[in-house]
Amino acid sequence: MKTKTLWFLLPRSSMYIIGFILLFLFIATMTAIKPAYRLSSEMISEWTSDIDSSFFYYLLRLENRAFHEGFPADKAKPDVTNTLFQIATNLKPNDPRSLLRNEIPGFSNFDNQMIVAGQGTDFTNFPVESSPPLEDVLKERQAVLEESEEQTEKDKKDQEQQQATPTTGDKQVVYIYNSHNRESFLPHLPEVTDPNQAHHKEVNITKVSDRLAKSLQDNGIGTVVEDTDIMNELNKKGWDYGKSYQASRQVVEEAFAANKHMRYAFDLHRDSISRDKTTTKINGKSYARLMIVVGAEHADYEENQKLATNLHYLLEEKYPGLSRGVYTKKGAGTNGIFNQDLSENALLFEFGGVENHLDELYRSADALADVFSEMYWDAEKVDASS
């Protein structure tokens, strides 16, 4: 009897010993390898980003009966085998596109959705978010900036109209910032021909932010523009260009914490696609077209999407062809949130493209301010009467 007992215990003991040795070797390997090859929270997040959150809730449910009632009634029991296969291979057994996405450059764009398409917008001219090396962005370059006569005339008219405009007083309700604040434009960079090199520390998308802020203020809407150089912040932290939204998130959070009246947050960018896709003519003048981008990787993105869709249709009504549409972004190769989880009224605008001139961008900023101001004051009238 003793011999029989030892016979059954020996394999189990051996398994424990072997398991302990393997665990020890695994820990030793993970601590000895270079940091670049270790498992990180970002790597694990990337592996699991496409997995339905109900799967993780289901695992908790197996361990704790208190979670049983909270499991969504409309969710079927997850297929653990398929989920583990997805984590291991980054392929979805029920979605053949996942194989093509890994093999064909640019195919991941089809994960995103065009909520509302503007004139001429299709899958061939979706926004392109370049990701140049940070050292290229920070290079010193020559830039040319001239103020047009049209701008001078507009300033005079704005000063005459300000007295009759309603105002938010000393309340700043709109916050404008630039996560890619050095994105510039080829017409203003005489020595640059490569769109990927179109970056400048002063003549850049922040000029458009300043113009939009001024136009909103002329319409009585208190607006503040963030002056933090996000690219410089990345350099200080030793972060790469891909972490721009993480760097800008810190300043956005601080801005909202410091101002209880802040209701809207707009992140302005410029697209990297060609001029023919980013330019239109309205009443004989050239405008840089706008694409409104919504990050779809947070729970309440549909609230941001409602604002974006409303703005699109209002722009179409007053400035036909100005809006390229409303576009949601998520999945591999993009941030997918764009700090829009911080406010239901947060949006990202692609203003024109790398080949647009600032005059065209300024007209578009004025048009957006015009439409947004009407929407804002109409909403204020409704709130006041209710």
RODO-2510 file (C-alpha; in nm, 4 decimals, decimal comma):
residues 386
     n   res          X          Y          Z
     1     m     0,0000     0,0000     0,0000
     2     k     0,2839     0,2364     0,0835
     3     t     0,4555     0,1481    -0,2404
     4     k     0,1379     0,2251    -0,4350
     5     t     0,0973     0,5620    -0,2611
     6     l     0,4533     0,6648    -0,3353
     7     w     0,4041     0,5558    -0,6964
     8     f     0,1214     0,8100    -0,7419
     9     l     0,2931     1,0879    -0,5461
    10     l     0,6219     1,0718    -0,7320
    11     p     0,4976     1,2055    -1,0699
    12     r     0,3067     1,4871    -0,8965
    13     s     0,6147     1,5886    -0,6961
    14     s     0,8210     1,5817    -1,0105
    15     m     0,5692     1,8109    -1,1796
    16     y     0,5922     2,0604    -0,8928
    17     i     0,9726     2,0572    -0,9073
    18     i     0,9784     2,0956    -1,2854
    19     g     0,7204     2,3746    -1,2677
    20     f     0,9215     2,5567    -1,0010
    21     i     1,2401     2,5278    -1,2091
    22     l     1,0634     2,6575    -1,5213
    23     l     0,9159     2,9483    -1,3264
    24     f     1,2582     3,0311    -1,1848
    25     l     1,4140     3,0187    -1,5336
    26     f     1,1381     3,2396    -1,6740
    27     i     1,1836     3,5040    -1,4022
    28     a     1,5627     3,4904    -1,4412
    29     t     1,5304     3,5330    -1,8189
    30     m     1,2873     3,8255    -1,7945
    31     t     1,5091     4,0113    -1,5463
    32     a     1,8307     3,9442    -1,7387
    33     i     1,7236     4,0519    -2,0868
    34     k     1,7485     4,4080    -2,2099
    35     p     1,4619     4,6415    -2,1067
    36     a     1,3584     4,6832    -2,4713
    37     y     1,2683     4,3128    -2,4903
    38     r     1,0846     4,2836    -2,1588
    39     l     0,7096     4,2651    -2,1266
    40     s     0,5671     4,6094    -2,0618
    41     s     0,2221     4,7377    -1,9755
    42     e     0,2067     4,9002    -2,3209
    43     m     0,2852     4,5677    -2,4891
    44     i     0,0197     4,3837    -2,2878
    45     s    -0,2290     4,6628    -2,3590
    46     e    -0,1584     4,6312    -2,7324
    47     w    -0,2105     4,2535    -2,7209
    48     t    -0,5452     4,2868    -2,5453
    49     s    -0,6775     4,6116    -2,6987
    50     d    -0,9057     4,4360    -2,9498
    51     i    -1,0512     4,1883    -2,6991
    52     d    -1,4049     4,2513    -2,5785
    53     s    -1,3944     4,3763    -2,2189
    54     s    -1,6703     4,1275    -2,1279
    55     f    -1,4105     3,8480    -2,1585
    56     f    -1,2097     3,9886    -1,8660
    57     y    -1,5297     4,0397    -1,6669
    58     y    -1,6165     3,6780    -1,7392
    59     l    -1,2817     3,5668    -1,5916
    60     l    -1,3514     3,7676    -1,2763
    61     r    -1,6937     3,6059    -1,2607
    62     l    -1,5341     3,2611    -1,2497
    63     e    -1,3369     3,3581    -0,9401
    64     n    -1,5889     3,5755    -0,7593
    65     r    -1,9629     3,5020    -0,7606
    66     a    -2,0349     3,8671    -0,6774
    67     f    -1,9666     3,9478    -1,0429
    68     h    -2,2357     3,7098    -1,1744
    69     e    -2,5159     3,9653    -1,1665
    70     g    -2,3048     4,2280    -1,3410
    71     f    -2,2239     4,0209    -1,6494
    72     p    -2,4126     4,1703    -1,9507
    73     a    -2,7293     3,9719    -2,0226
    74     d    -2,6862     4,0174    -2,3978
    75     k    -2,3356     3,8735    -2,3980
    76     a    -2,2825     3,5077    -2,4812
    77     k    -2,0257     3,3043    -2,2915
    78     p    -1,6845     3,4009    -2,4381
    79     d    -1,4956     3,1426    -2,6401
    80     v    -1,1791     3,1121    -2,4319
    81     t    -0,9936     2,9121    -2,6988
    82     n    -1,0548     3,1747    -2,9688
    83     t    -0,9623     3,4571    -2,7328
    84     l    -0,6341     3,2954    -2,6312
    85     f    -0,5602     3,2293    -2,9991
    86     q    -0,6230     3,5975    -3,0706
    87     i    -0,3877     3,7082    -2,7927
    88     a    -0,1152     3,4711    -2,9119
    89     t    -0,1374     3,5481    -3,2842
    90     n    -0,3113     3,8888    -3,3059
    91     l    -0,5544     3,7209    -3,5480
    92     k    -0,9307     3,6983    -3,5057
    93     p    -1,0628     3,3554    -3,6146
    94     n    -1,3973     3,5075    -3,7213
    95     d    -1,2444     3,8088    -3,8987
    96     p    -1,0191     3,7322    -4,1994
    97     r    -0,9390     4,1058    -4,2281
    98     s    -0,7124     4,0667    -3,9242
    99     l    -0,4677     3,8619    -4,1364
   100     l    -0,4752     4,1165    -4,4192
   101     r    -0,4328     4,4007    -4,1689
   102     n    -0,1020     4,2539    -4,0543
   103     e     0,0262     4,1902    -4,4056
   104     i    -0,0959     4,4871    -4,6131
   105     p     0,0328     4,8354    -4,5186
   106     g    -0,2513     5,0810    -4,4630
   107     f    -0,5206     4,8123    -4,4411
   108     s    -0,5804     4,9002    -4,0748
   109     n    -0,7436     5,2242    -4,1966
   110     f    -1,0502     5,0141    -4,2751
   111     d    -1,0944     4,9522    -3,9000
   112     n    -1,1969     5,3168    -3,8737
   113     q    -1,5340     5,4531    -3,9731
   114     m    -1,6476     5,7499    -4,1746
   115     i    -1,9518     5,8661    -3,9779
   116     v    -2,0393     6,1436    -4,2206
   117     a    -1,8589     6,1862    -4,5527
   118     g    -1,8116     6,5332    -4,6944
   119     q    -1,7931     6,6098    -5,0651
   120     g    -1,5394     6,3814    -5,2373
   121     t    -1,4401     6,1990    -4,9180
   122     d    -1,3794     5,8244    -4,9416
   123     f    -1,1292     5,5612    -4,8220
   124     t    -0,8613     5,6981    -5,0546
   125     n    -0,8335     6,0371    -4,8832
   126     f    -0,8760     5,9680    -4,5132
   127     p    -0,6509     6,1741    -4,2836
   128     v    -0,2873     6,0682    -4,2742
   129     e    -0,1134     6,1086    -3,9406
   130     s     0,2608     6,1157    -4,0018
   131     s     0,5016     6,0137    -3,7277
   132     p     0,8442     6,1632    -3,8036
   133     p     1,1457     6,1232    -3,5769
   134     l     1,1394     6,3901    -3,3071
   135     e     1,4863     6,5155    -3,4043
   136     d     1,3499     6,6015    -3,7514
   137     v     1,0584     6,7932    -3,5988
   138     l     1,2917     6,9978    -3,3790
   139     k     1,5319     7,1011    -3,6588
   140     e     1,5799     7,4713    -3,7285
   141     r     1,4331     7,5746    -4,0647
   142     q     1,3793     7,8970    -4,2550
   143     a     1,0173     8,0133    -4,2780
   144     v     0,8395     8,2923    -4,4632
   145     l     0,5310     8,4635    -4,3235
   146     e     0,3556     8,7616    -4,4817
   147     e     0,0381     8,9309    -4,3634
   148     s    -0,2114     8,9746    -4,6465
   149     e    -0,4170     9,2856    -4,7168
   150     e    -0,7271     9,0707    -4,6704
   151     q    -0,6241     9,0035    -4,3104
   152     t    -0,5757     9,3741    -4,2359
   153     e    -0,9234     9,4566    -4,3702
   154     k    -1,0792     9,1788    -4,1627
   155     d    -0,9222     9,3104    -3,8427
   156     k    -1,0798     9,6523    -3,9062
   157     k    -1,4255     9,5027    -3,9637
   158     d    -1,3981     9,2846    -3,6528
   159     q    -1,3231     9,5867    -3,4349
   160     e    -1,6333     9,7638    -3,5685
   161     q    -1,8630     9,4659    -3,5028
   162     q    -1,7484     9,3724    -3,1523
   163     q    -1,9711     9,6244    -2,9707
   164     a    -2,2942     9,4580    -3,0924
   165     t    -2,1880     9,1017    -3,0086
   166     p    -2,3073     8,9019    -2,7015
   167     t    -2,0213     8,7894    -2,4815
   168     t    -1,9266     8,5328    -2,2204
   169     g    -1,7592     8,8128    -2,0272
   170     d    -1,4479     8,7042    -1,8442
   171     k    -1,5376     8,3336    -1,8768
   172     q    -1,3109     8,1322    -2,1069
   173     v    -1,5286     7,8499    -2,2342
   174     v    -1,3197     7,7234    -2,5286
   175     y    -0,9722     7,5767    -2,4951
   176     i    -0,7548     7,5341    -2,8067
   177     y    -0,4302     7,3391    -2,8126
   178     n    -0,1995     7,1557    -3,0543
   179     s    -0,0668     6,8088    -2,9743
   180     h     0,1528     6,8318    -3,2870
   181     n     0,2246     7,1999    -3,2436
   182     r     0,5127     7,2250    -3,4948
   183     e     0,3198     7,0930    -3,7945
   184     s     0,3857     7,3485    -4,0668
   185     f     0,3086     7,4115    -4,4348
   186     l     0,5295     7,3789    -4,7416
   187     p     0,4341     7,7184    -4,8961
   188     h     0,5939     7,8853    -4,5911
   189     l     0,9083     7,6679    -4,5863
   190     p     1,1095     7,7668    -4,8971
   191     e     1,3899     7,5178    -4,8354
   192     v     1,1641     7,2174    -4,7676
   193     t     1,0112     6,9927    -5,0329
   194     d     0,9528     6,6737    -4,8325
   195     p     0,6126     6,6832    -4,6523
   196     n     0,7607     6,4774    -4,3683
   197     q     1,0039     6,7648    -4,3017
   198     a     0,7306     7,0311    -4,2865
   199     h     0,7803     7,1378    -3,9258
   200     h     0,8726     7,4743    -3,7767
   201     k     0,8924     7,6096    -3,4227
   202     e     0,6991     7,9311    -3,4988
   203     v     0,5284     7,9235    -3,8401
   204     n     0,3006     7,6279    -3,7838
   205     i    -0,0483     7,5119    -3,6901
   206     t    -0,0448     7,7290    -3,3764
   207     k    -0,0971     8,0293    -3,6060
   208     v    -0,4305     7,8762    -3,7046
   209     s    -0,5157     7,8196    -3,3381
   210     d    -0,4483     8,1877    -3,2673
   211     r    -0,6678     8,2893    -3,5607
   212     l    -0,9525     8,0620    -3,4516
   213     a    -0,9296     8,1981    -3,0971
   214     k    -0,9387     8,5570    -3,2209
   215     s    -1,2410     8,4884    -3,4399
   216     l    -1,4243     8,3200    -3,1522
   217     q    -1,3415     8,6116    -2,9239
   218     d    -1,4702     8,8532    -3,1903
   219     n    -1,7949     8,6574    -3,1689
   220     g    -1,8038     8,7045    -2,7921
   221     i    -1,6831     8,3572    -2,6940
   222     g    -1,4056     8,3559    -2,4341
   223     t    -1,1227     8,1426    -2,5673
   224     v    -0,7741     8,0532    -2,4504
   225     v    -0,4916     7,9035    -2,6591
   226     e    -0,2404     7,6692    -2,4969
   227     d     0,1138     7,7951    -2,5555
   228     t     0,3034     7,4889    -2,4300
   229     d     0,5482     7,3563    -2,6892
   230     i     0,4479     6,9889    -2,6799
   231     m     0,7400     6,8883    -2,9006
   232     n     0,9793     7,0490    -2,6565
   233     e     0,8057     6,8667    -2,3703
   234     l     0,8577     6,5367    -2,5513
   235     n     1,2249     6,6176    -2,5897
   236     k     1,2589     6,7001    -2,2188
   237     k     1,0953     6,3719    -2,1164
   238     g     1,2921     6,1643    -2,3663
   239     w     0,9683     6,0525    -2,5317
   240     d     0,9219     5,9902    -2,9037
   241     y     0,6749     6,1636    -3,1360
   242     g     0,4191     5,8874    -3,0865
   243     k     0,3619     6,0004    -2,7275
   244     s     0,2473     6,3493    -2,8269
   245     y    -0,1043     6,2896    -2,6980
   246     q     0,0267     6,1655    -2,3650
   247     a     0,2306     6,4842    -2,3312
   248     s    -0,0571     6,7121    -2,4317
   249     r    -0,2944     6,5272    -2,1992
   250     q    -0,1093     6,6620    -1,8990
   251     v    -0,1558     7,0245    -2,0041
   252     v    -0,5204     6,9674    -2,1022
   253     e    -0,5973     6,8169    -1,7607
   254     e    -0,4294     7,1110    -1,5915
   255     a    -0,6280     7,3581    -1,8040
   256     f    -0,9613     7,1989    -1,7148
   257     a    -0,8668     7,1771    -1,3478
   258     a    -0,7773     7,5482    -1,3415
   259     n    -1,0915     7,6735    -1,5179
   260     k    -1,4364     7,5554    -1,4104
   261     h    -1,5986     7,7421    -1,7031
   262     m    -1,4136     7,5437    -1,9707
   263     r    -1,6659     7,3542    -2,1833
   264     y    -1,4969     7,2833    -2,5162
   265     a    -1,1501     7,1558    -2,6099
   266     f    -1,0253     7,1645    -2,9688
   267     d    -0,6984     7,0037    -3,0779
   268     l    -0,5870     7,1505    -3,4132
   269     h    -0,3666     6,9617    -3,6602
   270     r    -0,2880     6,9713    -4,0297
   271     d    -0,3218     6,6693    -4,2558
   272     s    -0,0355     6,5202    -4,4570
   273     i    -0,2283     6,4529    -4,7783
   274     s    -0,2069     6,6568    -5,0988
   275     r    -0,3581     6,9974    -5,1729
   276     d    -0,6219     6,8738    -5,4171
   277     k    -0,7844     6,6763    -5,1331
   278     t    -0,7612     6,9535    -4,8728
   279     t    -0,8668     7,2649    -5,0652
   280     t    -1,1992     7,3967    -5,1902
   281     k    -1,3358     7,7201    -5,3344
   282     i    -1,6261     7,9061    -5,1768
   283     n    -1,7501     8,2280    -5,3367
   284     g    -1,4343     8,2425    -5,5476
   285     k    -1,1898     8,2134    -5,2538
   286     s    -0,9721     7,9174    -5,1562
   287     y    -1,0374     7,7512    -4,8212
   288     a    -0,8474     7,4743    -4,6450
   289     r    -1,0939     7,1929    -4,5842
   290     l    -1,1619     7,0525    -4,2357
   291     m    -1,1851     6,6928    -4,1193
   292     i    -1,3335     6,6346    -3,7742
   293     v    -1,1745     6,3347    -3,6024
   294     v    -1,3281     6,1495    -3,3068
   295     g    -1,1326     5,9001    -3,0996
   296     a    -1,3485     5,5876    -3,0606
   297     e    -1,1470     5,4031    -2,7953
   298     h    -1,3229     5,5376    -2,4873
   299     a    -1,6663     5,4667    -2,3440
   300     d    -1,8344     5,8027    -2,4114
   301     y    -1,7014     5,8811    -2,7588
   302     e    -2,0537     5,8990    -2,9026
   303     e    -2,1077     6,2262    -2,7144
   304     n    -1,8081     6,3775    -2,8930
   305     q    -1,9373     6,2288    -3,2160
   306     k    -2,2724     6,4077    -3,1769
   307     l    -2,0986     6,7450    -3,1497
   308     a    -1,8779     6,6648    -3,4495
   309     t    -2,1739     6,5578    -3,6636
   310     n    -2,3733     6,8672    -3,5701
   311     l    -2,0807     7,0926    -3,6630
   312     h    -2,0340     6,9127    -3,9945
   313     y    -2,3925     6,9718    -4,1036
   314     l    -2,3866     7,3342    -3,9906
   315     l    -2,0652     7,3900    -4,1882
   316     e    -2,2162     7,2231    -4,4935
   317     e    -2,5203     7,4481    -4,4729
   318     k    -2,3250     7,7734    -4,4596
   319     y    -1,9921     7,6799    -4,6253
   320     p    -2,0659     7,3905    -4,8651
   321     g    -1,7634     7,1686    -4,9250
   322     l    -1,5602     7,3048    -4,6332
   323     s    -1,6021     6,9957    -4,4155
   324     r    -1,4486     6,6696    -4,5327
   325     g    -1,6658     6,4841    -4,2825
   326     v    -1,6563     6,3158    -3,9429
   327     y    -1,4135     6,0296    -3,8976
   328     t    -1,3665     5,7948    -3,6008
   329     k    -1,0237     5,6456    -3,5331
   330     k    -0,9239     5,3467    -3,3253
   331     g    -0,7087     5,0359    -3,3349
   332     a    -0,3434     4,9745    -3,4108
   333     g    -0,1233     5,2624    -3,5199
   334     t    -0,3255     5,5425    -3,3640
   335     n    -0,3899     5,6872    -3,0192
   336     g    -0,7633     5,6270    -3,0491
   337     i    -0,8600     5,8605    -2,7621
   338     f    -0,6949     6,1953    -2,8408
   339     n    -0,7757     6,3220    -2,4878
   340     q    -1,1445     6,3319    -2,5809
   341     d    -1,2386     6,1244    -2,2787
   342     l    -1,1693     6,4369    -2,0721
   343     s    -1,4751     6,6171    -2,2103
   344     e    -1,7842     6,5281    -2,4115
   345     n    -1,7158     6,8479    -2,6085
   346     a    -1,3598     6,7648    -2,7136
   347     l    -1,2736     6,7326    -3,0838
   348     l    -0,9710     6,7013    -3,3092
   349     f    -0,9681     6,9106    -3,6293
   350     e    -0,7472     6,8432    -3,9299
   351     f    -0,7080     7,1911    -4,0815
   352     g    -0,6136     7,1664    -4,4467
   353     g    -0,2979     6,9853    -4,5467
   354     v     0,0748     7,0258    -4,5780
   355     e     0,0407     7,2160    -4,9087
   356     n    -0,2102     7,4769    -4,7918
   357     h    -0,1281     7,8446    -4,7421
   358     l    -0,2031     8,0196    -4,4131
   359     d    -0,4474     8,2570    -4,5846
   360     e    -0,6585     7,9547    -4,6785
   361     l    -0,6341     7,8187    -4,3268
   362     y    -0,7312     8,1517    -4,1737
   363     r    -1,0470     8,1680    -4,3871
   364     s    -1,1387     7,8223    -4,2636
   365     a    -1,0725     7,9213    -3,9022
   366     d    -1,3028     8,2220    -3,9470
   367     a    -1,5702     8,0000    -4,1016
   368     l    -1,5508     7,7471    -3,8189
   369     a    -1,5677     8,0273    -3,5615
   370     d    -1,8699     8,1730    -3,7413
   371     v    -2,0609     7,8428    -3,7432
   372     f    -1,9573     7,7369    -3,3943
   373     s    -2,0524     8,0775    -3,2510
   374     e    -2,4014     8,0562    -3,3971
   375     m    -2,4407     7,7070    -3,2531
   376     y    -2,3080     7,8189    -2,9147
   377     w    -2,5327     8,1239    -2,8810
   378     d    -2,8380     7,9329    -3,0046
   379     a    -2,7736     7,6747    -2,7311
   380     e    -2,7353     7,9537    -2,4739
   381     k    -3,0769     8,0948    -2,5731
   382     v    -3,2357     7,7513    -2,5289
   383     d    -3,0738     7,7092    -2,1854
   384     a    -3,1865     8,0552    -2,0777
   385     s    -3,5489     7,9926    -2,1767
   386     s    -3,5752     7,6471    -2,0190
***
